[in-house]
Amino acid sequence: MASAVKRTALKLGMIPADGIGKEVLPAAQRVLEALGSAIPKTTFVPLQAGWEEFNRNGKALPDETVRVLKEECDAAMFGSVSSPSHKVEGYSSPIVALRKHLDLYANVRPVSSVPIPGQPGPTCDMVIVRENTECLYIKKEEIKTNADGSKIALATRQITSHASSRIGKMAFEIALRRGQEREAARNSGKDVWWKGEPKVTIVHKSNVLSITDGLFRESVRAIREGTDKYNGVKMEEQLVDSMVYRMFREPEIFDVAVAPNLYGDIISDGAAALVGSLGLVPSINAGDDFVMGEPVHGSAPDIEGKNIANPIASIRSAALLLSSLGYTDSAAKINAAVDAVLVEGQYLTPDLGGKASTTDVTEAILKRL
Ligand code: GGG
């Protein structure tokens, strides 16, 4: 993950992209601006990408966006993208490409429950660590026509020991840090509901895909087994189908889960159902030198332009981004303000059963900062 270097100024690339990304990213920017001198002086650099950009200028990810991110920005925020579900000549998903260009190999997705009025749910406080650069997302697909005229579509799934090892290391580091944070909270007299040791669950399907998922599993296991550093972190495994079942039946048993790209994408959207809404779940795309915050939700074209999109996933993504840059107090301040608004229950967007607008929720959070 990007190192916790203290800076005097921060330059953030802002890429709203499509749909409600254009409504929730400005909300996150307002919250960051409201932190004032608690964080370095921040410049926000508007950048283009997305399906709408492709339709305007013929490129979903302009070269200039990549150049500015690489050469001028310390970090970035991305909104959401509306890639079409059929092939369009010349179009390729800009978020998938950005993750590759910036080597953002980990998608870190914390999913934690807050007691929202009218939304009783299970206790859940887990982090899903999704590999972000390979698996089926290398997009090597082809279609062939058989002699009888029927068609066969093929996709290549790439799993490497390099990518699996580094995502495994990221997962164990996160588990170790969460364990240390819980210990510190316990020592200062706070009630911490997770009683056991930190734990990493490896998600795979190596009983069927013994070569690809087998390599993922072995590479992650080797990280735990190759050093004493993670002796205090438990390691277990779940087949991806069993993971889905158990996550819904007993989400409280999971601490950190690490998964190849496609499984990680699916289980993290599923996990969002445990905490009330996809509109609450943040993420960062993290590499060793760069980090990009991104709400887990998509572009939601059905509610675009109505000012009713939940801005919380985006605001929490900004907090996660700050935390990964080392500004943990400011991140905690944002999260406390968000939690207060959720617990109070007066300003909830329709996805949470409320009637509040994107602006109402953002302003309620700003008041509590
Ligand atoms: N912020 C997450 C997001 O935009 N999800 C939708 C997504 O990633 N779709 C894949 C794509 O459109 O390329």
Residues whose N, C-alpha, C, O or C-beta is under 5 A from the ligand:
A	BS01	GGG	G79 S80 V81 S82 S83 S93 I95 E294 P295 V296 H297 G298 S299
